[in-house]
Amino acid sequence: MEQRIIGIDPGSESSGMVVIDGSNIVGAWNLVNSHQFYDKVTNFSIHNNLIVVIEDIKPYSLKLMPQVIDTCKFIGEAVYRLKTHSGLNVVMVDRYTVKRWVFDTFPDVCLPLIDARIEKKMYDACDVKTKEMIRINDKGMTKRKPSFVYVNDKIVMECMKYLYKIPLPPVGKGYKFGLQSHSFQALAVASCFIHNHPPSTLF
């Protein structure tokens, strides 16, 4: 039997969820935490080779906003309920790992988008010493080298579209499988885990 991975990108009020069987996307949803989340996870939990992968929050340079605190509370509740009450195999993958994987795995997609992000904050200025025009940012720093720290939700989304060959939807329509915002991030979490844990090593 193919492995089933449920990827979850938790949020303060709603969370993204994606279900992957083998290498195929079954479906994706943005779910309200209070009354949709657990029902949807439970519906897709009847499977012999199931792993639930949840994106974890690590401190790093994260600002302690109310939404971050609420997200942390939800992660704790979700892990407890899914592991203890439902007996599911739950694995945590931090966002740092997902961003690094995206950057290392899809350079052709990432680098132009990251370079555009960096360039957007640059402007021309005259070097006091050489009198030559240089490019600096608002902190007076010259252009930085692209790295995974510049990977944001939009770049993750573009990489997932590339990986799964997901075309742009027709005007007025949504992406295949129901993918949108949070569920694209959930897809990245699940895909990162699958990439780092080949099926033969999981069970």
Sequence and secondary structure as in RCSB ss.txt:
>XXXX:A:sequence
MEQRIIGIDPGSESSGMVVIDGSNIVGAWNLVNSHQFYDKVTNFSIHNNLIVVIEDIKPYSLKLMPQVIDTCKFI
GEAVYRLKTHSGLNVVMVDRYTVKRWVFDTFPDVCLPLIDARIEKKMYDACDVKTKEMIRINDKGMTKRKPSFVY
VNDKIVMECMKYLYKIPLPPVGKGYKFGLQSHSFQALAVASCFIHNHPPSTLF
>XXXX:A:secstr
   EEEEEE  SSEEEEEEEETTEEEEEEEEETTTTHHHHHHHT   SSEEEEEEE   TT    HHHHHHHHHH
HHHHHIIIIIS   EEEEEHHHHHHHHHHH HHHHHHHHHHHHHHT EEEE TTT  EEEE TTS B     GGG
  HHHHHHHHHHHTT     TT   GGG  HHHHHHHHHHHHHHHHS GGGT 
